[in-house]
């Protein structure tokens, strides 16, 4: 149960920070959570390709924000 709460909080913060960084309109609470969680998967995949990983909450947040920024960029580019 702890991991679910941690994932939702991480997704919310990452989605909100990514939407601020990408100068997009701030999504709803659920939208920020979805962007952050998808961004976390994207970030972990991309960082894994170059051999990097995150094991602390701050590290996971950085990876999730970076992935969410990439996800938002791709959404704007192809949508």
C-alpha positions in Angstrom: 0.0 0.0 0.0 2.9 2.3 0.8 4.3 2.1 -2.8 0.9 3.1 -4.3 0.7 6.2 -2.1 4.3 7.0 -2.9 3.7 6.6 -6.6 0.7 8.8 -6.6 2.5 11.6 -4.7 5.5 11.3 -6.9 3.4 11.4 -10.0 1.5 14.5 -8.8 4.6 16.4 -8.0 6.5 15.3 -11.1 3.5 16.1 -13.4 3.0 19.5 -11.8 6.7 20.4 -12.0 7.0 19.2 -15.6 4.0 21.2 -16.7 5.6 24.3 -15.1 8.9 23.6 -16.8 7.3 23.0 -20.2 5.3 26.2 -19.9 2.1 24.3 -20.5 -1.2 24.9 -19.0 -1.4 23.2 -15.6 -3.5 20.1 -15.9 -6.1 18.9 -13.3 -5.0 16.9 -10.3 -5.7 13.6 -12.1 -4.0 14.9 -15.3 -0.8 15.8 -13.3 -0.8 12.4 -11.7 -1.2 10.6 -15.0 1.5 12.7 -16.7 3.8 12.2 -13.8 3.3 8.4 -13.6 3.7 8.0 -17.4 6.7 10.3 -17.2 8.2 8.2 -14.5 8.1 5.1 -16.8 9.5 7.1 -19.7 12.3 8.6 -17.5 13.3 5.3 -16.0 13.4 3.7 -19.5 15.5 6.6 -21.0 17.9 6.8 -18.0 18.2 3.0 -18.1 19.3 3.1 -21.7 22.3 5.2 -20.7 23.0 3.1 -17.6 21.7 5.4 -14.8 19.2 4.6 -12.1 17.5 6.4 -9.2 17.1 4.8 -5.7 16.0 7.7 -3.5 12.9 9.8 -3.6 14.7 12.9 -4.9 16.4 10.8 -7.6 13.1 9.2 -8.6 11.5 12.7 -8.7 14.3 14.0 -11.0 13.9 11.0 -13.3 10.1 11.3 -13.3 10.2 15.1 -14.1 12.7 14.5 -16.9 10.5 11.8 -18.3 7.3 13.8 -17.9 9.0 16.7 -19.8 9.8 14.3 -22.6 6.2 13.0 -22.5 4.7 16.4 -22.6 7.0 17.4 -25.5 6.0 14.3 -27.5 2.3 15.0 -26.8 2.6 18.5 -28.1 4.6 17.4 -31.1 2.4 14.6 -32.2 -1.0 15.7 -31.0 
